[in-house]
Amino acid sequence: MAAKSLIQIISENEFLKIVQEPSGLFFRVSALFCEKIRNGKDVSRKFYSSLIQETEYLESVLDEHGARENKTWSFFSEYIACIRNLTIAAFYIKHILDRYPYYNLGESRENTIFFNDSAYKALGFLNDSIQGLRAEVVKTGELNGLDIFQDSFAMNEFSDIESNKRLPRTVLEDEVKGEEDRILNLCQKYRKAAKMINEIGIERSDTLETFRHIIPSKLDEKLVRMFKELVHSVQSEYDTYVKNTRIEQSHDDLKNFRGYISMPLHLLEVVLWLCHFYERHEDDIRHGECKQQISKIVNKEVLLGQIFNFAFHYSKYYLQEGDKLVKNILKGFLEVVRAEIPVPQPLGFHARPSTYLSLIARHHEGELFMLIDDEKFNAKSVMNLLQAGGILADKGYLNVTLEGSRHAINDAKLLAQNNYCEKGEFPRQLSYLRTDQG
């Protein structure tokens, strides 16, 4: 006997009965959304969340029944997916606007006004796009035989929760073992993320055509997700090991640092969902009648402008501003020590050991110096180390003193213990030397 298929094929009329209820919930919530926008009312995070929830539920029903592969329902499914993506991006912008006053960014009034204006402009574009896409959902749904419920929920079902009131802080400030090392570690992670995003080299531009070919050739959803996860790991580490500790309360820069983690994190969420939308639904990348219709509703050039001139620009901007703050934080936490290490034998500080020592100096925060009598040589410079090596050889010194952060000194001592890795074999703790050479 031939095996029976586990998938049961149903008629479009049968599916219409299945999709009616989840569609009805979506139409009612989205009708209230449009009503709020028309009346100039604020859309709260709670409301965006409710619209996301109903859209995701409807999308899951559509996907479970293969609606994207059905000619009758494919456009309907595509429009619903678009609304979900844009609503998630709108939710994060609204979250940023609500939390901005509490991030302690210390920005000028001019910068604050400019950022808020840019954020509200981006939010307005997304709200208008969501309304336009909903109109297409209504039109397509009616053609497919859906009963369209245009009546909305009562306004009080989505009453806002005030966010400017807080409970008194009564949680005891925790002591965390190794908290200074934790702070150094998360600062290094943060600086790595800031450097990586800055090195992409994408700048703001009034010529929106400039951005047309950046996605996905130079920036795509996968890369943005990687950036976001890097910043998210810093936030998680901060909340676990620094937040509500005595060390946080005793350092104002640390308290302000949290805002400079949250701002780029949520802005990268906006970049992520808008990149996802562009890659999946805009007709520059995926052609088709539905994609062309979507591009008429959601202007692709304006969309690209919001991705790069708003969300990506400000995520990079706040990471760079946070990087400045991190430098100040590190000054207060770097423990400067001295240690004596042997001079490489028999050739002294020639090119290879000098290069490895300079890589150690550049890898760690703070400065690292080589001290010879009354002279000080910057270990970040290979040329300075070669010069110092010549002096050491002339004077016949077999040992030399280093001064710098405890972490850099420890790695320098490990380098010396391993004969300056002359054969290119690195202990695990110094594996970064191999990477940094490339």
Secondary structure, 3 states (H helix, E strand, C coil): CCCCCCCCCCCHHHHHHHHHHHHHHHHHHHHHHHHHHHCCCCCCHHHHHHHHHHHHHHHHHHHHCCHHHCHHHHHHHHHHHHHHHHHHHHHHHHHHHHHHHHCCCCCCHHHHHHHHHHHHHHHHHHHHHHHHHHHHHHHHHHHCCCCCCCCCCCHHHHCCCCCCCCCCCCCCCECCCCHHHHHHHHHHHHHHHHHHHHHCCCCCCCCHHHHCCCCCCCCCHHHHHHHHHHHHHHHHHHHHHCCCEHHHHCCHHHHHHHHHHHHHHHHHHHHHHHHHHHHHHCCCCCCCHHHHHHHHHCCHHHHHHHHHHHHHHHHHHHHHHHHHHHHHHHHHHCCEEEEEEECCCCCCCCHHHHHHHHHHHHHCCCCEEEEECCEEEECCCHHHHHHHHHHHHHHCCCEEEEEEEHHHHHHHHHHHHCHHHCCCCCCHHHCHHHHHHC
